[in-house]
Amino acid sequence: MGDIRRRGAVALGITGLVVPLTLALGATPAQAASCTTQTGPYQKQVEKFLGRPVDGKQSAADCKAIQGFQNKHGITPNAGYAGPVTWGVMDLMLKQKAVGTNPNKAGKCPVNKGRIACVNLTLQLSWIQDGKKLVYGPVPVRTGRNGYETRTGLKKIYWRNIDHVSSIYDVPMPYSQFFDGGQAFHSVGVSMWNPPGSHGCVNMTKTSAKKYWSLLKKGDDVFVYGRKPGT
């Protein structure tokens, strides 16, 4: 998130596209750490997720696979331990994948607002719908961490800046679309599953942020609901 420094918007054409959730995002690897020989409390679950032999016992190959996953998504410590943070990320990925192409099955995001961007904090998913029609997504997002929670409720996009830079954190916020104070949709260069989360904004991949930029405009509704795990 960041305060609003520059005024301006770029209007792009609106197109319709349905894209399934993908879980193959890269990230800057965390600093290398030695591999642990200790069996973790979620060893079997983590082994199954990674396609390893499920025996509930840590091996050198298990540790290497777990550590690779941790490095990819910026999970620390990254010693290859099958602990609650690592399993929590994996479990969230499985729940996101299970949503498929019907993210509003429970009907919690309004269908009487026309085009609207929905954010499910509990599942860390966002999508755009037009009435009951899914227009884009769902896609994984990275919302506010504990103490910097993304605020819930019905909002409106009130300002857009394609090349915004936060004057609070001095970091780029490409494709920013602000909908609540300093909170906005924007792209980031880290994994969507990188804990603990943002400073309140809805972080997205560059691909998703660009698509949101093309599909949304000033005045469009945004609905945020649920509760991010760990907040």
RAWOFEN-V853796 format. One line per field, one symbol per residue. ss: DSSP state (H for helix, E for strand, - for the rest). psi: psi as a letter, one per 20 degrees, with the letter a starting at -180 (. if undefined). Layout:
BEGIN
ss=???
psi=???
END
This chain:
BEGIN
ss=------------------------------------------HHHHHHH----------HHHHHHHHHHHHHH----------HHHHHHHHHHHHHHHH---------------EEEEEE----EEEEEE--EEEEEEEE-E-E--------EEEE--EEEEEEE------EEEEEEEEE--EEEEE----------E---EEE-HHHHHHHHHH-----EEEEE------
psi=rrrohqpqqoprqprppppqpqkmqrrpqrpqqqpqipprikgggggggjkrpnijpprhhggggghggghhjkpqqljjpmahgghggggggghghhhckmhkhikhppjkjcpqpqoohgilqqrpqocippgpaqqqroaprpikqpqraprqpiqpohkqppigilqqmqkpopincjpqprqrjrqijoqiaakhrnqrrggghgghhhhrrpiqqppprapppi.
END
